[in-house]
Amino acid sequence: MIDQRVLPARLEIVACASPDEVAAAIRNMTVRGAPAIGASAAFGMALAGMQSPADRVRDWQGHMRKAAVLLKSTRPTAVNLAWAIDQIMRVAESDQPLAVLRQQVLAEAQRIADEDVAVNKRMAEWGSSLIDDGDTIIHHCNTGALATVDWGTALGVIRTAHEQGKRIFVLVDETRPRLQGARLTAWELQQYGIPFAIISDGAAGHFLRTGQAQKVFFGADRVAANGDVANKVGTYMLALAARSNGVPVYAVAPSSSIDLSIRDGGEIPIEERDADEVLNIQVNGERVAPEGAAARNPAFDVTPCDCLTAIVTEKGIVYPPFLENFPRVLRSDF
């Protein structure tokens, strides 16, 4: 996997040789983005299956369950993580000879990865229809190829619109405190040749109020049954500012991110990360926060469904009321 902690200064590849190493890579954000960590966890499960010393199916399945618990504990908000692990466990719990099961879990992990690419490209086709020639788009966090197996969700939509020949410009939220926008999205846009400018998270309202942005796009780590969206912290404020100024707001997420078991956003667990991510920011080589200061660092926030214009999935563009329309869309074929 690409080590996202060192971009854009260096492009480095990290190889994980055990489920423990995959879990560490997900936890420390070597790899991040809901679809990417889902696929990474699936391959972590495949590693567990291949490396287990068990010679009986029952013992091997016990090792797989332990690996599932380990990997599910790494990032609690993104539903793709648990979804991918559950897909692997359905295969692992089937009634097959042990040698067959080892190969089948590896094949299932590869299927999950390959499917993610196809899903992203299908979402990009749907979502690009929402972008007009000449649009300036505000984008939050990183939702491109780095956040997925390939292509991307919201940034994949923007990339497709660009490749269709639409003249677009992207205002890239820095996305504090880990700066996934300034570090990762800006780097990806450079690779694609898409014109952009980085803005501080707090500047988005200015561009929306003054008519300098026509659309807002972001991804989603989990979507509740009513359409509430959990995404990188700062998304809620961006969506509020856009709604206040009549600017359309689109979340882009695969159907695997839609969790119909969660009634609304209040039931979505919000990961709180180490305060040092906020406190250890430096300017001119000096730490900004005073020594001894405390910080709160939620990694995500919930954007209520009434702030969204639509949610783009690989099965179509879903409009409110989401509670009624999700089941219909999710039943449809890919």
C-alpha positions in Angstrom: 0.0 0.0 0.0 1.0 3.6 -0.5 2.2 5.2 2.8 -0.1 8.2 3.0 1.7 9.6 6.0 4.7 10.8 4.0 2.9 12.2 0.9 3.4 14.6 -0.9 7.1 14.8 0.0 7.7 11.1 -0.8 5.9 8.3 -2.6 6.7 5.1 -0.6 5.2 1.7 -0.7 4.7 -0.3 2.5 4.3 -4.1 2.5 2.4 -5.8 5.4 3.4 -9.3 6.2 0.9 -10.2 8.9 -2.6 -9.3 10.2 -1.0 -7.4 13.0 0.9 -5.2 10.5 -2.2 -4.6 8.5 -4.1 -3.5 11.7 -1.2 -1.2 12.6 -1.2 0.4 9.1 -5.0 1.0 9.4 -4.7 2.4 12.9 -1.8 4.8 12.2 -3.3 5.9 8.9 -0.6 4.5 6.6 -3.7 3.6 4.7 -7.0 5.6 5.1 -10.3 6.1 3.3 -13.2 3.8 4.0 -13.0 1.7 0.8 -9.2 1.4 1.1 -9.2 0.3 4.7 -12.0 -2.2 3.9 -9.9 -3.8 1.1 -6.8 -3.7 3.3 -8.6 -5.4 6.1 -9.8 -8.1 3.7 -6.3 -8.8 2.6 -5.3 -8.8 6.3 -7.8 -11.5 6.8 -6.4 -13.4 3.9 -3.0 -13.2 5.5 -4.5 -14.6 8.7 -6.0 -17.5 6.7 -2.8 -18.3 4.8 -0.5 -18.0 7.9 -2.6 -19.9 10.5 -0.7 -23.0 11.6 -4.0 -24.8 12.2 -4.5 -28.2 10.5 -8.1 -28.5 11.5 -10.9 -26.4 10.1 -12.4 -25.6 13.5 -9.1 -24.3 14.9 -8.4 -22.4 11.7 -11.8 -20.7 11.9 -11.0 -19.7 15.5 -7.8 -18.0 14.3 -9.9 -16.2 11.6 -12.4 -14.9 14.2 -9.5 -13.5 16.3 -8.1 -11.7 13.3 -11.5 -10.3 12.6 -11.8 -8.9 16.1 -8.3 -7.3 15.8 -9.0 -5.7 12.5 -12.5 -4.5 13.3 -11.1 -2.6 16.3 -8.8 -0.4 14.3 -11.2 2.3 13.1 -14.8 2.1 14.4 -16.6 4.7 12.2 -16.0 3.4 8.6 -18.6 0.7 8.0 -16.6 -0.7 5.0 -14.1 -2.1 7.4 -16.5 -4.4 9.2 -18.4 -5.1 5.9 -15.3 -6.4 4.2 -14.3 -8.5 7.2 -17.8 -10.0 7.4 -17.6 -10.8 3.7 -14.4 -12.8 4.3 -15.9 -14.5 7.4 -18.9 -15.7 5.5 -16.4 -17.6 3.2 -14.3 -18.7 6.1 -17.2 -20.2 8.0 -18.4 -22.3 5.0 -18.2 -26.1 5.0 -15.1 -26.8 2.8 -11.7 -28.5 3.3 -9.1 -26.4 4.9 -6.9 -26.1 1.8 -9.9 -24.9 -0.1 -10.9 -22.3 2.5 -7.4 -20.8 2.6 -7.6 -20.2 -1.1 -11.2 -19.0 -1.1 -10.5 -16.2 1.5 -7.7 -14.9 -0.6 -9.9 -15.0 -3.7 -12.6 -13.2 -1.8 -10.2 -10.4 -0.7 -9.2 -10.0 -4.3 -12.8 -9.9 -5.4 -13.5 -7.1 -2.9 -10.6 -5.1 -4.2 -11.6 -5.6 -7.9 -15.2 -4.7 -7.1 -14.2 -1.5 -5.5 -12.6 -0.2 -8.7 -15.7 -1.1 -10.7 -18.0 0.5 -8.1 -15.9 3.7 -8.1 -16.0 4.1 -11.9 -19.8 3.5 -11.9 -20.3 6.1 -9.2 -18.1 8.5 -11.2 -20.3 8.1 -14.2 -23.4 8.9 -12.2 -21.9 11.7 -10.3 -20.2 13.5 -13.2 -23.7 14.2 -14.6 -24.1 16.6 -11.7 -21.1 18.7 -12.6 -21.5 21.4 -15.3 -18.9 22.9 -17.5 -17.3 25.8 -15.7 -18.1 24.7 -12.2 -15.9 25.5 -9.2 -16.3 22.7 -6.7 -15.4 22.6 -3.0 -14.0 19.3 -1.9 -13.3 18.1 1.6 -10.7 15.6 2.8 -9.4 13.0 0.3 -11.7 10.7 -1.6 -9.5 9.9 -4.6 -7.5 6.8 -5.6 -5.6 7.0 -2.4 -8.8 6.6 -0.3 -9.9 3.6 -2.4 -8.4 0.7 -4.3 -8.4 2.9 -7.4 -10.2 5.9 -9.0 -12.0 7.3 -6.0 -15.4 8.3 -4.8 -16.1 12.1 -4.7 -12.7 12.9 -6.3 -13.3 10.1 -8.8 -16.5 12.0 -9.8 -14.4 15.2 -10.3 -11.7 13.3 -12.2 -14.3 11.8 -14.6 -15.9 15.2 -15.2 -12.4 16.6 -16.1 -11.7 13.7 -18.4 -15.1 14.4 -20.1 -13.7 17.7 -21.1 -15.6 19.9 -18.6 -13.7 22.9 -17.5 -13.7 22.7 -13.7 -11.8 24.2 -10.8 -11.5 22.6 -7.3 -11.2 24.5 -4.0 -9.5 22.0 -1.8 -10.2 22.2 1.9 -7.0 21.7 3.9 -8.9 19.3 6.2 -7.4 19.8 9.5 -5.7 18.5 11.6 -4.1 15.8 9.4 -4.4 17.9 6.2 -5.6 15.2 3.9 -6.9 17.8 1.5 -3.7 19.9 1.4 -1.4 16.9 1.4 -3.3 14.2 -0.5 -6.1 15.7 -2.6 -3.8 18.4 -3.9 -1.2 15.8 -4.8 -3.8 13.7 -6.7 -5.2 16.7 -8.6 -1.6 17.6 -9.7 -1.2 14.1 -11.1 -4.5 14.4 -13.1 -3.8 18.0 -14.3 -7.0 19.4 -12.7 -6.7 23.1 -11.7 -7.1 23.7 -8.0 -6.4 26.0 -5.1 -6.0 25.0 -1.4 -8.1 26.9 1.1 -8.3 26.7 4.8 -11.4 24.9 6.1 -12.8 28.1 7.6 -12.6 29.9 4.2 -15.2 27.7 2.5 -18.1 29.9 3.7 -16.6 32.9 2.1 -16.4 31.3 -1.3 -19.9 29.9 -1.0 -21.5 33.2 0.1 -19.8 35.2 -2.7 -20.9 32.8 -5.4 -17.4 31.6 -6.2 -18.3 27.9 -5.7 -21.2 26.1 -7.4 -21.1 22.6 -6.0 -19.8 20.8 -2.8 -18.6 17.2 -3.0 -17.4 14.9 -0.3 -17.3 11.2 0.6 -18.8 9.2 3.4 -17.4 6.7 5.9 -20.9 5.6 7.0 -24.4 6.5 5.9 -27.3 5.9 8.2 -30.7 4.6 7.0 -32.2 8.2 7.0 -29.3 9.6 5.0 -27.3 11.1 7.8 -23.6 11.0 6.7 -20.5 10.5 8.9 -17.5 11.9 7.1 -14.2 13.6 8.0 -14.7 16.3 10.7 -15.5 19.7 9.1 -17.9 18.2 6.6 -20.9 19.3 8.7 -19.9 23.0 8.8 -19.2 22.9 5.1 -22.6 21.4 4.3 -24.3 24.0 6.6 -22.6 26.9 4.8 -23.5 25.5 1.4 -27.2 25.0 2.4 -27.4 28.5 3.7 -26.2 29.8 0.4 -28.3 27.5 -1.8 -25.3 25.5 -3.1 -25.9 21.8 -3.9 -24.2 19.3 -1.6 -23.4 15.8 -2.8 -22.0 12.9 -0.8 -20.5 10.1 -2.9 -20.4 6.7 -1.3 -20.6 3.0 -2.4 -23.7 1.1 -1.3 -21.4 -0.8 1.1 -21.1 2.4 3.2 -24.9 2.6 3.7 -25.7 1.0 7.0 -29.5 0.3 7.2 -29.1 -1.1 10.7 -28.3 2.5 11.9 -31.4 4.5 12.1 -29.8 7.9 12.1 -26.4 9.6 12.6 -26.8 9.7 16.3 -26.1 6.0 16.4 -22.8 6.2 14.4 -19.8 5.7 16.6 -17.4 8.7 16.2 -13.7 7.9 16.5 -11.7 10.3 18.7 -8.0 10.3 17.9 -4.9 11.3 19.8 -4.9 15.0 20.9 -1.3 15.3 19.7 -2.6 15.4 16.1 -4.1 18.8 17.1 -1.5 20.0 19.6 1.7 19.2 17.7 1.1 21.4 14.7 4.1 23.7 14.2 4.6 27.1 12.5 8.1 28.4 11.8 9.5 25.4 13.6 7.6 26.2 16.8 4.6 24.4 18.3 1.5 26.5 18.0 -0.4 25.3 21.2 1.0 26.1 24.6 2.6 23.3 26.6 0.0 21.7 28.9 -2.9 22.6 26.6 -5.7 20.0 26.1 -7.4 19.2 22.8 -10.4 17.3 21.5 -9.9 15.5 18.3 -13.0 13.8 16.8 -12.0 12.3 13.4 -15.5 12.5 12.0 -18.7 14.5 12.3 -22.3 13.7 11.2 -24.0 15.8 8.5 -27.8 15.6 8.8 -29.6 14.3 5.8 -31.5 17.6 5.4 -28.2 19.3 4.4 -27.7 17.0 1.5 -29.0 17.5 -2.1 -28.3 13.8 -3.0 -26.1 10.8 -2.3 -24.3 9.3 -5.3 -23.9 5.5 -5.2 -22.8 3.0 -7.9 -26.5 2.1 -8.3 -27.7 5.6 -9.0 -28.2 9.0 -7.5 -30.4 8.9 -4.4 -32.5 11.9 -3.5 -34.5 12.5 -0.3 -36.4 11.1 1.3 -33.5 8.7 1.8 -35.3 6.4 4.3 -37.8 5.6 1.5 -35.4 5.6 -1.5 -32.4 3.7 -0.1 -34.1 0.3 0.0 -35.4 0.7 -3.6 -31.9 1.7 -4.9 -30.0 -0.9 -2.9 -32.3 -3.7 -4.3 -31.4 -2.7 -7.9 -28.6 -4.5 -9.8 -25.1 -2.9 -10.1 
